[in-house]
Structure formats: C-alpha cells, structure tokens
Amino acid sequence: AKTVWRYYPLTSQGLDGRVRALQRDMGRREVGTAAYRERWPVAAIAQLDALVEDTRRHLSAVRVPLLLVYSHGDRTVPFGNMAIVAQGVSSQDVVQRTLDHSDHILTQEDERETVYAMVWDFLSERME
C-alpha cells in the first residue's frame, strides 16, 4: 500500500515524549500518546478529502435543530469550521457553543462535563 509519512521533527524524546511535554505545557494530565502509526495510507487521505467535500455539498440539507460545540484548543479541526457549518446548513435552530481548552475528542477532555451539560440543555429545551 502506498503511504505518506507524517513529518515529525527529530528529537531525542520521541513522539511519546513530545506528546507528554505538550500535555504538561497545556496543564493537562500526562498520558502520552496512543499507539498511532506515523504514516497514513494515501487512500485514507483521499477518502477523508472526499468525505469533507461530500459533507460540504450536503450541508444545506440539514434542517433539524443543530448544536455545534467547538474548542479553541482543537488541534485537529480548525475553529473556523464552526462558522462554515453554521452558515452552510438550512436549519433555523443553530446553537453555537465554544470551549477554550479541550482538544478534538470533547467527551474525553477536561471540559467534558461542560459538554454533557450543553447537550442536556440543548435537548431538554427542544423536548418540552
């Protein structure tokens, strides 16, 4: 299979050490990194790109109430994507909420209780 190597600056501490240092600098619990391979199949990158384009083309079909929760600390998805989604959907009920410190997987981050409360409030208000 064809692969693309991700670029990581060479350091003596390796990827796990760099992740631990980043977590420490961010004031988070040091857990290191999961066992991700440092290369990604080209086909997977092409599929992700196709998924993103397909999603953008169909955003206007979204007409149901929508809760968008994004974090300034997300290093995977740019914060500006929240505006792209909010402007692209046809829903008249779009609620946007912002977190400051969480990374990409909001339900596993330090602000997860805040996320749970946001979801609960959003659903409760619409089920009355």
Number of C-alpha atoms within 10 A of each C-alpha: 6 8 13 12 11 10 8 10 9 8 9 8 11 11 17 14 15 17 17 18 16 14 16 14 10 12 10 15 10 15 11 16 13 8 7 8 8 12 12 15 12 14 13 11 13 10 11 12 12 12 12 10 11 11 13 14 11 11 17 15 12 14 13 12 14 18 16 15 16 23 21 16 16 17 11 9 14 13 16 10 11 18 11 12 18 20 13 16 19 16 16 12 13 17 13 13 13 14 17 11 17 21 20 17 11 20 14 12 15 14 16 15 13 14 20 13 11 17 14 11 11 15 14 10 8 8 6 5
